């Protein structure tokens, strides 16, 4: 299962690392740049949410398998061709697509929080250089990181429901079975990573 951030968000992250460090006389320009970047990220995120909610959702992207997608109407497309489904199977497809969309949006928002944290960390570091309060930077950044940990937990908690939905769909619709690639290891790994972050 892959959750990719829109390219505009990745570009914004790269731009953030090139922050101007020339001094207080650049404050106005930096504020303008930050506003532009925030606007670009917000626009990209909104477009991504719209695409996730209204576009086809790819499933089980594995080399050798024909491309499979679930449409908002609950059609299963394999290699662009609709598979004949019953009314019950269509309900399962719509539900599975909804859960996939929720996870994708949660993953995207988690990525945006990471971009925002990077921006704040850079800003606090520069502020610390000019105010002499560099010792407080770590505390402020850690407080923001706690918010990301909470979002990561919420994302992990969605995965068991997604796995259950996938299994029901695979049992009901044989054509979907080759694309049922998610396993318990996926959310076990997610929870293990979350616990490692907490211990740190």
N, C-alpha and C positions, 0 to 999 in steps of 0.2 A: 504494500500500500504506500503510494507516494503522495506527499502533499507539497506542492511546489508553490513558492511565493511568486507573485507577478514580477516580471522583470523590472518594472518601474520601482518597486520597493527595494530590490537588490541594488539598483543603480543609486537610489537615495542613500543606502547604507554606505556604499563606496564613497559617495560625495561627502558624507559626514566625516569620514576619517581624514579628509583633506582640509580640516578646519583652520581658519586664519588665526595665528597666534601673535600678531604684530603689536597688540596693545589695546588700550581703552579707546583710542581714537578710531578704531575699526568697529565699535559697538553697533553703530547704526547699520553698517553694511552687513554685519553678521546677523543682526535681527531680521533684516530683509531676506537674507539667504535662508535663514531658518524657517521663516514664514513660507517661502516658496517651496522648500523641501517638504514641509508639513502638508501644504496644499497638494503637492504632487502625490505624496503617499496616501492621503485621504481619498483623492480621486481614483488612484489605482486600486485601492482597497474596495471602494464602492463598485467599481467596474467588475472586480473579481467576484464580489458577492452576487452581483446581478448575473454574471455568467454561471456561477455555481447553481443558483436558484432556477435559472431559466434554460440553461443549455444542457446538452447531453453529458452524462457522467461516465467516464471511462472506468472499466473494472478489470481487475486481474491482468495488468499489463505485463505479460510474460513473452519472451522471445519464442517464436515458433507457433504461437496461437494467433488466430485471426483477431483483429481488433473487436472488442466488445464494448457496447455502450448501453446505458439505460436512459431513455428519454423521460422528460417530465410527465408524459402521459402514461408511463409504465410499459413502454415497448422495450424489448431486448433486441438490440441490433448487433448482429455478428457479421463482420465484414460488410457492414452497411445494409444488410438484409434483415428485415423483421422476422423474429421467431414467432410462430403461432403460440399464443398463450391463452389460458383460461382466465375468467374473471378473478378467481382467487389468486392465481399466479401474478396477475397484473397488480393486485393489491400488495403482494409481497415485494414486487419490483419497485413500486412507488415508495413503499416504506423503506426499503433498503437504500434507494437513491436519496431519500430524505436524511437518513442517518449518515450516509457518506458525505452529503453536503454539510451537515452539522460539524462533522469532524474536520472537513476541509476548511471551513470558515474558522473554527477554533484554532486550527494550526496556523492559518494565515494571521489571525489576530495575535497569536502568541509570537509569531515572527515580528509583527509590528511593534509589540511591546519590547522585543529585544533591540530593535532599531532605536526606539525611544530611549531605552536604557543607555545605549551607546552614546546617543546624543547628549543625554544628561551627564553621563560620566565625563565626557570631554568638556562640557560646559563647566561642571563643578571643578575639574582639574585646573582649567584656565583661571577660574575665579579664585581658587586657592592660591595660585601663584601671585596674584595681585593683592590679595587680602591677608596672606600669611596664615590662612585657616586650612591649610592642606590636610591637617590631621582629621578634619571633619568630613572630608570627601568620601572616605571609605564607608563611614556610617550611613551617609545619605544614599550612596549607591547600593549598599546592602539592603536598605529599607525598600528601595525600588525593586531590587531583585526578589524580595519576598513576594511581591505582587505577581511576578512572573511564575514563581514556584506554585502559587495558588492556581493560576491559569493552567499550568502544566498538569496539576492534579485533576482539574475538571476535564481536561482533554483525555487523560488516561481512563477516567471513569466512564467515558462514552464508548470505549473500545469493546467491552464485553457485550453490550447491546448490539454493536455492529457485527460481532462474530456470531451471535445467536441468530441475527437476521440472515446473515450469509448462509448459515447451516440450514435454516428452514427453506431458503430459496433454492439451495443446491439439491435438497431432498425432493422438492416439489417440481423443479425444472431441470431435467438432465442436461439440457444444452448450456445451462449456467455453471454446471459442476466444474468444468476445467478452469473456470475463472474464480473459483472460491479459494483464493490463495492466502487469506488471512488465517492465522493460527493463534492459539493461546500464548505462544511465545511473544507475539507482538505486544499484547498489553502487559505480559509479565516483564518484558524488557523495559517498557515504558515506566512501570511502577518501580523497577529496580533503579533506573536512572534517577527517578524522583527521590528515592530514599538516599541515594548517594549525595545528591545536592543538599538534602536536609542535614546529613551528617557533617558536611563541610561548613 
